Amino acid sequence: MTSTIYNGWTNYETWLFNLHTDNTFTEYAQTAYDDAEADDTFTREENATKALADSIESYAEEFIGEELQNQSGFAADMVNTGLRSINYYEIAKHYIEIADKESEAV
């Protein structure tokens, strides 16, 4: 089995999405971290990461939706396949870890 890790990320699609959106979600991450609370099942960081991952995925779908509105065929199928391959949780976790470190520093 071949490893799909690409430059330290889950796969090429995750790395590429993060590359093109670098620092876009920094403020969203801080807000998600500040608003999150631990519960009986998940830590504060896990709840913040899940909330941010959902926001990042929505952002990607809305952005691509505008770009490919009324499009069909090979190119649209390839983009949609790429979107499904992105590990939004991993990207969100990256940003939440930064927000957590910044909060500890304050």
C-alpha positions as CSV (number, residue, x, y, z in Angstrom):
1,M,0.0,0.0,0.0
2,T,1.3,3.4,-0.9
3,S,1.3,6.2,1.6
4,T,-0.9,9.2,0.5
5,I,0.7,11.7,2.9
6,Y,1.8,14.8,1.0
7,N,4.2,17.3,2.6
8,G,3.0,16.3,6.0
9,W,-0.7,16.5,5.2
10,T,-3.2,13.6,4.7
11,N,-3.1,13.9,0.9
12,Y,-2.3,16.2,-2.0
13,E,-5.8,17.7,-2.0
14,T,-5.6,18.7,1.7
15,W,-2.2,20.2,1.3
16,L,-3.2,22.1,-1.8
17,F,-6.4,23.5,-0.2
18,N,-4.4,24.6,2.8
19,L,-1.7,26.1,0.6
20,H,-4.2,28.3,-1.3
21,T,-6.2,29.3,1.8
22,D,-3.2,29.8,4.2
23,N,-4.2,32.0,7.1
24,T,-7.7,32.5,5.8
25,F,-9.2,30.7,8.8
26,T,-7.0,32.2,11.6
27,E,-9.7,34.5,12.9
28,Y,-12.4,31.9,12.5
29,A,-10.2,29.5,14.5
30,Q,-9.8,31.9,17.3
31,T,-13.5,32.5,17.5
32,A,-14.3,28.8,17.3
33,Y,-11.8,28.2,20.1
34,D,-13.1,31.0,22.3
35,D,-16.7,29.8,21.8
36,A,-16.1,26.1,22.4
37,E,-16.5,24.3,25.6
38,A,-15.7,20.8,26.8
39,D,-18.5,18.4,27.3
40,D,-18.9,14.8,28.5
41,T,-17.6,13.4,25.3
42,F,-15.2,15.9,23.7
43,T,-12.5,18.4,24.9
44,R,-12.8,22.1,24.2
45,E,-10.2,21.7,21.4
46,E,-12.1,18.8,19.8
47,N,-15.4,20.7,19.8
48,A,-13.6,23.8,18.4
49,T,-12.0,21.7,15.7
50,K,-15.2,20.1,14.6
51,A,-17.0,23.4,14.4
52,L,-14.2,25.0,12.4
53,A,-13.9,21.9,10.1
54,D,-17.6,22.3,9.3
55,S,-17.1,26.0,8.5
56,I,-14.1,25.3,6.3
57,E,-16.0,22.7,4.4
58,S,-18.9,25.0,3.9
59,Y,-16.5,27.7,2.7
60,A,-15.0,25.3,0.1
61,E,-18.3,24.2,-1.1
62,E,-19.6,27.7,-1.5
63,F,-16.5,28.9,-3.3
64,I,-16.4,26.0,-5.7
65,G,-20.2,26.2,-6.1
66,E,-19.8,29.7,-7.5
67,E,-16.9,28.8,-9.7
68,L,-18.7,25.8,-11.2
69,Q,-22.2,27.0,-11.2
70,N,-24.2,25.3,-14.0
71,Q,-21.1,23.3,-15.0
72,S,-21.1,19.6,-15.6
73,G,-18.7,17.1,-17.1
74,F,-15.2,15.9,-16.5
75,A,-13.8,19.1,-14.9
76,A,-16.7,19.5,-12.5
77,D,-16.5,15.9,-11.5
78,M,-12.7,16.1,-10.9
79,V,-13.2,19.2,-8.7
80,N,-15.9,17.6,-6.7
81,T,-13.8,14.5,-6.2
82,G,-11.0,16.7,-5.0
83,L,-13.3,18.4,-2.5
84,R,-14.4,15.1,-1.1
85,S,-10.8,14.1,-0.6
86,I,-9.9,17.2,1.5
87,N,-9.4,16.4,5.2
88,Y,-11.1,19.5,6.6
89,Y,-10.8,18.2,10.2
90,E,-7.0,18.1,9.8
91,I,-6.9,21.7,8.5
92,A,-9.1,22.9,11.3
93,K,-7.0,21.0,13.9
94,H,-3.9,22.9,12.6
95,Y,-5.6,26.2,13.1
96,I,-7.1,25.3,16.5
97,E,-3.7,24.2,17.8
98,I,-2.4,27.7,16.8
99,A,-5.3,29.4,18.5
100,D,-4.8,27.3,21.6
101,K,-1.1,28.2,21.8
102,E,-1.9,31.9,21.3
103,S,-4.5,31.8,24.1
104,E,-2.0,30.2,26.4
105,A,0.5,32.9,25.7
106,V,-1.9,35.7,26.7
